[in-house]
């Protein structure tokens, strides 16, 4: 039960970074991991959608680069974006997988 305090700290930090409208929607804290679900309704950028898409891919780890505080905040906000099955299908249609080797673009 002692580890539950981390959820209070995460909620406080998210409210400070994203705003007072952030709401906790659930959490799980055990010896193996911590999960914190939250709601943050705000407009999102294309980069945030791209980051959310990368994080939704199985076996993929996203390591976003950020130097400016506002960019760090945008990356944190991307954690709260959940893409539906329809969203993912629409992105796959709009940006199909390459048919040959090609260098990756930075976004």
C-alpha positions in Angstrom: 0.0 0.0 0.0 3.0 2.3 0.6 3.7 2.5 -3.1 0.3 4.0 -3.8 1.7 7.4 -2.9 3.4 7.4 -6.4 0.0 7.8 -8.0 -0.7 11.0 -6.0 2.7 12.3 -7.0 2.1 11.5 -10.7 -1.3 13.2 -10.6 0.1 16.3 -9.0 3.0 16.5 -11.6 0.6 16.0 -14.5 -1.7 18.8 -13.2 1.3 21.1 -12.8 2.6 20.4 -16.3 -0.7 20.0 -18.3 -3.2 22.0 -16.2 -5.7 21.6 -13.4 -8.2 19.9 -15.8 -6.2 16.6 -15.8 -8.3 13.8 -14.2 -7.1 10.5 -12.8 -9.0 7.6 -14.4 -7.3 4.7 -12.7 -4.0 3.2 -11.6 -2.2 0.0 -10.9 0.9 -0.2 -8.6 2.6 -3.4 -7.9 6.2 -4.7 -7.5 6.6 -5.1 -11.3 5.1 -1.9 -12.7 3.1 1.3 -12.2 0.3 2.4 -14.5 -1.5 5.7 -14.2 -4.5 6.4 -16.4 -5.6 10.0 -16.9 -7.8 12.2 -19.0 -6.5 15.3 -20.7 -8.8 16.9 -23.3 -7.0 19.4 -25.4 -6.1 19.8 -29.1 -3.2 17.6 -30.2 -0.4 18.2 -32.7 0.6 15.9 -35.6 3.8 15.0 -33.7 1.8 13.9 -30.7 -0.4 11.7 -32.9 2.8 10.2 -34.5 4.2 9.6 -31.0 1.0 8.0 -29.8 1.0 5.8 -33.0 4.6 4.6 -32.4 3.8 3.8 -28.7 0.8 1.7 -29.9 3.0 -0.5 -32.1 3.9 -3.9 -30.4 7.6 -4.4 -29.8 8.4 -0.7 -30.3 9.9 1.7 -27.9 9.6 5.5 -28.5 12.5 7.7 -27.3 11.3 11.2 -28.2 13.9 14.0 -28.3 12.9 17.2 -26.6 15.0 20.2 -25.5 12.5 23.0 -25.0 10.1 22.8 -22.0 7.0 23.1 -24.3 8.2 20.2 -26.4 8.7 18.1 -23.3 5.2 19.0 -22.3 3.8 18.0 -25.7 5.6 14.6 -25.4 4.1 14.1 -22.0 0.7 15.0 -23.3 1.1 12.3 -26.0 1.0 9.7 -23.3 -2.6 10.5 -22.7 -3.7 9.9 -26.3 -5.4 6.6 -27.0 -5.8 5.8 -30.6 -8.8 3.6 -31.4 -8.8 0.7 -33.9 -10.4 3.0 -36.4 -7.8 5.7 -35.8 -5.0 3.3 -36.3 -6.6 1.9 -39.5 -7.1 5.4 -40.8 -3.4 6.3 -40.2 -2.3 3.0 -41.9 -4.4 4.0 -44.9 -3.0 7.5 -45.0 0.6 6.4 -44.4 1.0 2.9 -45.9 4.1 0.8 -45.1 7.0 1.3 -47.6 7.3 -1.3 -50.3 11.1 -1.0 -50.5 13.9 0.1 -48.2 14.0 3.8 -47.7 15.6 6.1 -45.1 13.5 7.1 -42.2 12.3 10.7 -42.0 12.6 12.8 -38.8 9.4 14.4 -37.7 
